[in-house]
Amino acid sequence: MRFVKWVVAAGISYAAAACGGSNPPPSLTPTTQQSQEVVRPGDLISVKIFGEADLSDTVEVDPQGNVVLPKLGQLKMGGVEPTAVRSMITEGYAKYLVNPSIEVTVLRRVQVTGAVKTPNLYHVSGTMTVSDAIALAGGVTPDGNDKKVQLIRDGQTIAGNLSTETKLADTPLRSGDQLNVPYRSWVSRNPYVLGAAVSAVATIVAIIVGH
């Protein structure tokens, strides 16, 4: 009977090891959110002015934190909150245009990595959802787990278990971060192997007990 217990315990240990025992990443909570991440080098600033195609442009924030826009010239945007960026640009063009209709969008430069079809660098806006960002990378592969998307910065997971419906504006996402779609556990990707192992353990136990 002692051997039977050992066999059963070994089977359970095998299943546990296959499932993985690492601690889950921290979930996004109100204390980890930063609703107004400042503009950083690498971000894109998109300016669309209705009826003024020559003034509409999308420019990248340079390493010094500056952008150059038609008529407005060089503007210091690095370290400025998005709402302030919109005000600066709107007020700047108001000096040249009468009642302009201006749309200003800050796009973050992030990596979409993990179990996606085309992992790469993409620019995303705060109005987009996690699902939208993943779609830019071609969507999730069959081995991916889009229920536990992670936000990674400098190799550290700062938010995990992100819902695909989470708006990027509701996360502390900033340029240089990664949105990582983890792979499903080995067991969920290979259920037949675990089933075979459990069946083998049961067969061994039955043989031993039968004797």
N, C-alpha and C positions, 0 to 999 in steps of 0.2 A: 504493500500500500504506500510505503514511503516513496517508492519509485514512481508510482502513479501520480502522487502529488507533485513530484518533481517535474514529470512530463507536462502536467496541466499548467504548473507555474511557468515552465519554459514557454509554453504556447502563449500564455497571457503576456509574458515579457516581450515576446516577439511582436505581438500585435501592438503593444504600447510603444515599442521602439519604432515600428513602422509608421505609427501616427505622428511621432515626433513629440518631444517633451519641452520644447522651448517656450518661454513665456510670451504671451501675445503682446503686440506693440500697443503703446498707449492710444486710447481712443481720443477723438477730438472732443474737447469739452470747452465751455465758455471761457475757462481760464487760459486755454492755449490759443484762443482766437485773437487775431489782430486785424480789426476791420479796415484800418488805414495803413497798410504797408507802404512805405515811401517809395518813390521812383528810384531805380538803381541803374547803373550802366548795363546795357544789354536789353533794357526794356524798349519797346516800340511805342511811340505816341502817334496815334492816328487822328488827323484833323480833317473833318469833312464839313465844308461850308456850302450850303444849298445855293446853287446858281453861280458858284465861283470855283470852277474846276481848276483854274490856275493857282488858286490859293490852297486848295485841298492837297494834303500830302501825308505820308506816313514816314516818320524819321526815327532813327535809332539813337538812343541816349549814348553818347560817346564815353570813353573811360574817365573823362573829367566831369561827367554829369551834365554835359551841354547838348542842346539840339539847335539846329538852324532851320527856321521856318520862313517862307516867303513873306516879304515886307517887314516881319518882326525881327529878322536877323537871329543872332545867337541869344539863346535863353538858357539860364541855369535852372535845370530841372532836377538834378540829382539831390536826393534827400528831401524832396518836396512831396507832400501827400497828393494823391490823385485829384481830390476836390480842389486843392489850391492850383494845381496844374490847369484844370479846366477854367478856373476863374482868370488866371493870368492870360491864357490864350484868348478867351472870349473878350476880355477887356482890351487886349491888345488890338484885336481886329475891329472892335467897336469904334476905334479912332478912324478907321478907313472906310467902314461900311455902314449903311443905314439899316438898323434893325436886322442884323445878320442872324441866320439860323445856323448855329454851329454845334457840331457833335464832336466831342473829344473823348477818345478812348485810350486807356493805358493797357498795353499788352505785355504780359510777363514772359520772359524767356525761360522755359523749363524743359527738362528731359522727361519723356514718357518712356519708362523702361519696364523690364520684366516680360511677362507673358502676353505681349502684344505683337501684332504682325510686323510692324515697321517701327521699332524703337528708334527714337531720334530726338533732336532738339526741335521744339515747337514754341510758337508764341500764342498765349492764351489770354483771354480777358476775364475779368471778375464776374461777368454775367454768364459765363459758361459754367456748365456742371462738370463734375468729374467724368461723367459719361461722354460729354462733348470732347474733352481733352483726349480721352482714350480713343475716340473715333478718329481723331487726327492721325493717330498711330495705326490706323487700320483695324481697330477693334481688338477684342480679347481672343487669344488662341484657345483651342479646345482644352488645353492643360491649365488655363488661367483661372484665378479665383477673383472675380470682380466684386466680391462681397467684403473684401478686406484690403482695399487699396491703401497704400502707405504713402505718406508725405515724408520724404527724406531730405535732410540737409547736412552737408559735410559728413556723410556716412552715418548719421544718427537719425533714427525714426522719431520724428517729432509729433506725428499724428498717424493713427492706424485705424483700421476698420472703417474707412470712409465709405459712405454710401455713394453709389454712382449718381444719385440725385443731388448730392451736396453741391452747392454753388461754391465756386472757387473763391468768391469774395468773402465767404464765411469761414475760410481757412487762413492760416498765417502764410500762405504761399507767397514766395517772392522769387525774383530772377535767380537762376542758379540751382533751384531746388529740383528734386525728382519726384514724379508721381510714378510709383512702382506698383505694377499689378503682380502680386505673388503667384507662384505656381500652386496648384492644388496639392494637397498632401499625397505622399507616395501611395498610401492605401486607397484614397479616392480615385487615383489614376490607375491603380492596379488591383481592383477588388477581387479579381479571380485568383491572384496569388495568395492573398490573405485567406480566401475561402478554401483554397487547397491546403494551406497550412493547418487551418482549424480542423478540416476534414481528416488530415493525416494524424493529428493529435488524437482526435476522437477514435480513429481506427486503432491506434496503438493502445489506447486506454481500454477499448473493448476487447482487444486480444488478450491483454494482461489480466483483465478482470475475468475473462472467460476461462483462463487457466487457473 
